[in-house]
């Protein structure tokens, strides 16, 4: 009977510790949700990158023919 009582006490302490940690975590998250927007001016959003001009298409099939030729030569 004494072991059951000790185990129940240990379980209560463990569950209490986990519950206290979760409550503390919820409070910290709620606090940071209020503080972070006020500090957002310190880190402005980066400007979007300018789109690069697309590379000119000069594919006349020579690259494809070269790749096929190399593959066939390697194959044997």
N, C-alpha and C positions, 0 to 999 in steps of 0.2 A: 504494500500500500504506500509505503514511503517513497518507493521508486516512481510510482505513478504521480504522486504529488510533486516530486522534484522535476519530473519530465514536463508536467503541466506548467510549472513555474518557468522552466527553461523555454518552453514554447511561447508562453506569454511574453517573456522578455524579448525573444527573437522577433515575434510578430509586432510587438510594440516598437522595437527599433526600426523595423522596416516601415511601419506606418509613419513614424516620426520623420524618417528620411524622405518618404514620398510627400508628406505635407510640406516639409522644408523645400523640396524640389519644386513643388507647385507654386509656393510663395516666391521663390527666386525667379521662376519663369514669368510669373505675372508681373513682378517688379521690373524685370528686364524688358518686358513688352511695353511698359510705360516709359522707361528711360531711353531705350535705344532710338526710338523715333526722334527724340529731342536732340540726340547726339549725331544724327544722320548727316548734318551739315559738314561734319569733319571729313567725311569720305564721300564726295559726290560721285555720281554714276559716271563711268568713263564714256567718252564720246564714241559713237559707233564708228567702226572702221569704214573708210571710204572703199567702195567697190572697185576692184581692179578691172582694167580693160581686159576683155577676153582675148586669149591668144588667137592669132590669125590661123585659120584653117588652111593648111597647105598640104593636106593628105591627098595624094594622087594615087594611092594604092601601093606605092613603092615600099612603104613601111610594112604593110601587110604581106606583100610578096616576099620581102626580106625575112620576116618572121617565119613564114611557111617554109621557105627554102632552108633556113637554119634548122628548123624542127625536123624536116625530112632528112637533112644531111646528118643530123645527130642520131636519128633513129636508125639509119643504116641503109 
